[in-house]
Amino acid sequence: MSIMPRVAIIILNWNGWTDTVQCIRSVHQLSNADYDIVLVDNRSTDRSIENIRRFCEGTDEAEPADDTPIHLFELSEGEADRCRPDLSTYHQLDPRRRLILIKNNENYGYARGNNIGIRFALDILTSEYILILNNDVILNDREVLNKLVES
């Protein structure tokens, strides 16, 4: 049995926390055991970060998290870009119970916002593959990551 390569899933959010939560839920249904979700918030003004926190804590009645709470690792844009955060606890958690949130200083648009997450995934998480998902994507195939890395 071969070891699956590490995949970073980059999701960019801007004022769309409801879609983002649904996207995260669909990612958590994947069968691949070695992935990371890097959620990049492009300076939302609709309380997205607060609502995503509540979802992760399991305290949002409208969007409760499944099973146990999700450990949210929040980083400012500067922390994600200029330092090596201590992710020892992060790596011990099941991928379905962890989420990295990078909070951008401003809305950089689609390309630059995603590039911040990609750079973090490559430099800090040492991901072998990157999958960029729009926040309104719902994954219906539990094997999609396996199929992508096999091709």
C-alpha positions as CSV (number, residue, x, y, z in Angstrom):
1,M,0.0,0.0,0.0
2,S,1.5,3.3,-1.0
3,I,1.5,6.5,1.1
4,M,-0.8,9.1,-0.2
5,P,0.9,12.5,-0.9
6,R,0.0,15.4,1.2
7,V,-2.6,17.7,-0.4
8,A,-3.5,21.3,0.6
9,I,-6.9,22.4,-0.2
10,I,-7.0,26.2,-0.5
11,I,-10.4,27.9,-0.1
12,L,-10.8,31.6,-0.5
13,N,-13.5,33.4,1.4
14,W,-14.9,36.9,1.0
15,N,-18.3,37.6,2.6
16,G,-19.5,34.1,1.9
17,W,-19.2,32.2,5.2
18,T,-22.3,30.1,4.6
19,D,-21.0,28.7,1.3
20,T,-17.6,28.3,2.9
21,V,-18.9,26.2,5.8
22,Q,-20.8,23.9,3.3
23,C,-17.6,23.5,1.3
24,I,-15.6,22.6,4.4
25,R,-18.2,20.0,5.3
26,S,-17.9,18.4,1.9
27,V,-14.1,18.3,2.2
28,H,-14.4,16.6,5.6
29,Q,-16.3,13.7,3.9
30,L,-13.2,12.8,1.7
31,S,-11.7,9.4,2.2
32,N,-8.1,10.7,1.8
33,A,-6.5,10.8,5.2
34,D,-3.7,13.3,4.4
35,Y,-5.0,16.7,3.5
36,D,-5.0,20.2,4.9
37,I,-7.6,22.9,4.5
38,V,-6.1,26.4,4.3
39,L,-9.0,28.9,4.4
40,V,-7.9,32.4,3.4
41,D,-10.3,35.2,4.3
42,N,-9.9,38.2,2.0
43,R,-10.9,40.7,4.7
44,S,-14.6,39.9,4.9
45,T,-17.0,42.5,6.2
46,D,-19.9,40.2,6.9
47,R,-18.7,38.7,10.1
48,S,-17.5,35.6,8.2
49,I,-14.6,35.0,10.6
50,E,-16.8,35.1,13.6
51,N,-19.4,32.8,12.0
52,I,-16.7,30.3,10.9
53,R,-15.3,30.3,14.5
54,R,-18.7,29.5,15.8
55,F,-19.1,26.7,13.2
56,C,-15.8,25.2,14.3
57,E,-16.7,25.5,17.9
58,G,-20.0,23.8,17.2
59,T,-21.9,26.7,18.7
60,D,-23.7,27.9,15.6
61,E,-27.2,26.6,15.6
62,A,-27.7,27.4,11.9
63,E,-24.5,25.6,10.9
64,P,-23.5,23.2,13.7
65,A,-20.3,21.2,13.2
66,D,-20.6,17.4,12.9
67,D,-19.3,15.4,15.8
68,T,-16.6,17.1,17.8
69,P,-15.5,20.7,17.4
70,I,-12.9,21.6,14.7
71,H,-9.7,23.1,16.0
72,L,-9.2,26.4,14.3
73,F,-5.6,27.7,13.8
74,E,-5.9,31.4,13.1
75,L,-3.0,33.3,11.6
76,S,-2.8,36.9,10.4
77,E,-1.4,37.4,6.9
78,G,1.9,38.5,8.5
79,E,2.1,35.4,10.6
80,A,1.4,33.2,7.7
81,D,4.0,35.0,5.5
82,R,6.9,35.8,7.8
83,C,7.1,33.2,10.6
84,R,7.0,29.5,11.2
85,P,3.9,28.9,13.4
86,D,4.0,26.1,15.9
87,L,1.8,23.5,14.2
88,S,2.8,20.5,16.4
89,T,-0.7,20.2,17.8
90,Y,-2.2,20.7,14.4
91,H,-0.4,17.8,12.8
92,Q,-1.6,15.4,15.6
93,L,-5.2,16.1,14.8
94,D,-7.4,14.3,12.3
95,P,-7.8,16.4,9.1
96,R,-11.5,16.5,9.8
97,R,-10.9,18.2,13.1
98,R,-8.5,20.9,12.1
99,L,-8.6,24.0,9.9
100,I,-6.0,26.8,9.2
101,L,-7.5,30.2,8.8
102,I,-5.3,33.0,7.3
103,K,-6.8,36.5,7.8
104,N,-5.7,38.8,5.1
105,N,-5.1,42.5,5.8
106,E,-7.3,43.5,2.8
107,N,-9.3,42.1,0.0
108,Y,-6.6,41.2,-2.5
109,G,-8.9,39.6,-5.1
110,Y,-9.0,36.0,-6.3
111,A,-5.4,35.5,-7.5
112,R,-3.4,37.1,-4.8
113,G,-5.7,35.8,-2.1
114,N,-5.2,32.2,-3.3
115,N,-1.5,32.8,-3.7
116,I,-1.2,33.6,0.0
117,G,-2.7,30.2,0.8
118,I,-0.6,28.4,-1.8
119,R,2.6,29.9,-0.5
120,F,1.7,28.9,3.1
121,A,0.9,25.3,1.9
122,L,4.1,24.9,0.0
123,D,6.5,26.7,2.5
124,I,5.0,25.7,5.9
125,L,2.9,22.6,5.3
126,T,5.3,21.2,2.6
127,S,2.3,20.1,0.6
128,E,3.0,18.0,-2.5
129,Y,-0.2,18.9,-4.2
130,I,-2.5,22.0,-4.2
131,L,-6.2,21.9,-4.9
132,I,-7.9,25.3,-5.2
133,L,-11.6,25.2,-4.4
134,N,-14.1,28.1,-4.8
135,N,-15.9,28.4,-1.6
136,D,-19.2,27.5,-3.2
137,V,-18.0,24.1,-4.4
138,I,-19.5,21.0,-2.8
139,L,-17.5,17.8,-3.3
140,N,-19.7,14.8,-3.9
141,D,-17.1,12.2,-4.6
142,R,-15.3,10.9,-1.5
143,E,-12.5,9.6,-3.7
144,V,-11.8,12.8,-5.6
145,L,-8.4,13.5,-4.0
146,N,-7.3,9.9,-4.5
147,K,-8.2,10.2,-8.2
148,L,-6.5,13.5,-8.6
149,V,-3.1,12.4,-7.2
150,E,-3.2,9.1,-9.0
151,S,-3.6,10.7,-12.5
